[in-house]
């Protein structure tokens, strides 16, 4: 690795040498291969739990247990590949949220990152465990304050960190459609409010609560800029898709390399949130009304309109992950069009460190 002048990231006493968290990407994009590689390079590798049981034969009949088993297996597999720090991303909107949290904590995961709603009850699943650190994903200082105050009041637990995910991120976005391009909603303008909340909560508890910023961060210079504004670390996802170790098919990865800026579009997801994705024939067919309501296989997301939805987003994302792009699509961040090659994770981290140093 290049000489690293980046500051370490300390979350609840767990220290990452490189202050980069790899964003959790479902369905099955960030699994043990990618998460372990990032952890081995000094960052924090993250497993996405949404759709993690995609290859379990009894998934439809035994949805909750199949996911619990798959998550436990994936955590064990990741642990066998790295001694570094690993986390899981568990969307609050998942119908089996509680069970996934309990499984992750039972397996001794280092971090739970949780967004897609306000995870107001997350600390209750710890059941006395002090190993797993809890990190809510927020889109505003207001959300951070609500979560922090609720956790302290109900559980006497202060968040170990916050992830602020800005509107340039890929996948489902926690913003109203009209605010995605609003200059008042840039990551740089949202960050100060969350920093204030983190400082206030931390001061009351006698500890420092870092804020990790994500969404549109692409280079080491971007990392330097956001850390200089007060963030303790960054979350990056799109850059890690185009890596050798990413668990998706090469066809999926190639969709990032081939996409142009104008291909990155905001779609209306069946789960009721806007999402950023790479336009393809599947998305065009949906927009032209050529997809019909279907029989929902397992109602995995609480907010999904399973009666009127023109397609199953879990199956669409899984199909894309396998390279069947005619039956699905790829979520991607606003800078996906800048991806030009597939490289090893270590080479990516080294380049980020070098760019940071030069900046």
Secondary structure, DSSP 8 states (H G I E B T S, - for coil): -----S--EEETTEEESS-EEE---TTTTSSHHHHHHHHHTTSEEEEE-TTTTTT-TTTTTSHHHHHHHHHHHHHHHHHHH-SSEEEEE--TTBTTHHHHHHHHHHTT-SEEEE-SS--TTGGGGGTT--SSEEEEEESSHHHHHHHHHHHHHHHS---SEEEEE-TT-SEE-SS-GGGTT-GGGSHHHHHHHHHHHHHHHHHHHTS--EEEEESS--SHHHHHHHHHTT-SEEEE-HHHHTBTT-SS-HHHHHHHHH--GGGEEEEE-TTSSEEEEE--HHHHHHHTT-------SS--BTT--TTT-SS-HHHHHHHHHTT-GGG---B--TTGGG----B-HHHHHHHHHHHHHH-
